[in-house]
Amino acid sequence: MNPSSAVNWYVQVPSLILALLSYCLIARLALDLAIGTRGDNLAFRALRWLTNPVVRAVGAITPRAIPAALVTGCAVLWIFAARILLVQVAAAMTMLRSMG
């Protein structure tokens, strides 16, 4: 699988979106741990607005005993797992295609 090939756009585009989301989640986790909910400027609100759907979805399946900042950490782990799964599925599809 050639990573620079435009043929694999169906893998590269979701991977880039997941990478962007993971970086945003890492930034949110760092800000939540450092500042907490006291940060209320435009950048913090935009970051929370961008990552809230993922954090809420992960928060719905995690136990309530986990603190909110760690739910963001769990979301980072789920996004990393999704990226790994995406690469594995793409590699399996490429292998099947090359085998005929």
Kinemage of the C-alpha trace (Angstrom):
@kinemage 1
@onewidth
@group {chain A} dominant
@subgroup {mainchain}
@vectorlist {calphas} color= white
{ca met a 1} P 0.000 0.000 0.000
{ca asn a 2} L 1.637 3.202 -1.181
{ca pro a 3} L 0.747 5.977 1.295
{ca ser a 4} L 1.422 8.732 -1.229
{ca ser a 5} L -0.884 7.266 -3.836
{ca ala a 6} L -4.133 9.090 -4.566
{ca val a 7} L -5.784 5.721 -5.206
{ca asn a 8} L -6.164 5.182 -1.471
{ca trp a 9} L -8.172 8.361 -0.875
{ca tyr a 10} L -10.922 6.359 0.829
{ca val a 11} L -8.398 5.483 3.536
{ca gln a 12} L -6.402 8.713 3.618
{ca val a 13} L -9.318 11.121 4.048
{ca pro a 14} L -10.867 9.352 7.074
{ca ser a 15} L -7.392 8.880 8.524
{ca leu a 16} L -6.671 12.608 8.228
{ca ile a 17} L -10.019 13.457 9.809
{ca leu a 18} L -9.357 11.061 12.678
{ca ala a 19} L -5.844 12.496 13.082
{ca leu a 20} L -7.211 16.038 13.284
{ca leu a 21} L -9.815 14.920 15.786
{ca ser a 22} L -7.226 13.114 17.889
{ca tyr a 23} L -5.008 16.206 18.024
{ca cys a 24} L -7.990 18.321 19.058
{ca leu a 25} L -8.909 15.798 21.742
{ca ile a 26} L -5.336 15.765 23.055
{ca ala a 27} L -5.376 19.569 23.215
{ca arg a 28} L -8.718 19.471 25.029
{ca leu a 29} L -7.401 16.887 27.477
{ca ala a 30} L -4.330 19.010 28.206
{ca leu a 31} L -6.466 22.125 28.722
{ca asp a 32} L -8.983 20.280 30.892
{ca leu a 33} L -6.234 18.921 33.093
{ca ala a 34} L -4.335 22.226 33.286
{ca ile a 35} L -7.119 24.791 33.425
{ca gly a 36} L -10.338 22.871 33.974
{ca thr a 37} L -13.601 24.616 33.195
{ca arg a 38} L -12.231 28.058 34.047
{ca gly a 39} L -11.020 28.620 30.483
{ca asp a 40} L -13.806 30.438 28.716
{ca asn a 41} L -12.237 32.296 25.801
{ca leu a 42} L -13.071 31.793 22.137
{ca ala a 43} L -10.367 29.188 21.486
{ca phe a 44} L -11.446 26.978 24.403
{ca arg a 45} L -15.105 27.208 23.418
{ca ala a 46} L -14.290 26.339 19.784
{ca leu a 47} L -12.196 23.361 20.873
{ca arg a 48} L -14.959 22.125 23.164
{ca trp a 49} L -17.580 22.681 20.434
{ca leu a 50} L -15.507 20.654 17.983
{ca thr a 51} L -14.852 17.742 20.328
{ca asn a 52} L -18.116 17.623 22.304
{ca pro a 53} L -19.881 15.119 20.009
{ca val a 54} L -17.085 12.583 20.443
{ca val a 55} L -16.683 13.180 24.181
{ca arg a 56} L -20.435 12.880 24.747
{ca ala a 57} L -20.616 9.650 22.741
{ca val a 58} L -17.748 8.156 24.731
{ca gly a 59} L -19.250 9.517 27.964
{ca ala a 60} L -22.464 7.663 27.213
{ca ile a 61} L -20.699 4.300 27.213
{ca thr a 62} L -18.205 4.869 30.045
{ca pro a 63} L -19.149 4.444 33.700
{ca arg a 64} L -20.293 7.578 35.544
{ca ala a 65} L -17.554 7.133 38.160
{ca ile a 66} L -14.905 8.280 35.674
{ca pro a 67} L -14.114 12.026 35.910
{ca ala a 68} L -14.905 14.227 32.914
{ca ala a 69} L -11.261 14.855 32.023
{ca leu a 70} L -10.612 11.120 31.842
{ca val a 71} L -13.601 10.644 29.555
{ca thr a 72} L -11.694 12.841 27.108
{ca gly a 73} L -8.700 10.535 27.567
{ca cys a 74} L -10.910 7.553 26.801
{ca ala a 75} L -12.108 9.350 23.671
{ca val a 76} L -8.486 9.757 22.558
{ca leu a 77} L -7.961 6.022 23.000
{ca trp a 78} L -11.097 5.216 20.994
{ca ile a 79} L -9.994 7.517 18.154
{ca phe a 80} L -6.544 5.884 18.107
{ca ala a 81} L -8.213 2.467 18.005
{ca ala a 82} L -10.401 3.602 15.106
{ca arg a 83} L -7.319 4.765 13.191
{ca ile a 84} L -5.586 1.433 13.763
{ca leu a 85} L -8.698 -0.442 12.642
{ca leu a 86} L -8.946 1.734 9.518
{ca val a 87} L -5.357 0.935 8.534
{ca gln a 88} L -5.841 -2.774 9.196
{ca val a 89} L -9.008 -2.925 7.092
{ca ala a 90} L -7.291 -1.038 4.253
{ca ala a 91} L -4.322 -3.413 4.390
{ca ala a 92} L -6.645 -6.421 4.307
{ca met a 93} L -8.516 -4.962 1.323
{ca thr a 94} L -5.234 -4.372 -0.509
{ca met a 95} L -4.092 -7.924 0.189
{ca leu a 96} L -7.346 -9.369 -1.063
{ca arg a 97} L -7.169 -7.226 -4.191
{ca ser a 98} L -3.584 -8.305 -4.918
{ca met a 99} L -4.409 -11.992 -4.459
{ca gly a 100} L -6.938 -11.827 -7.248
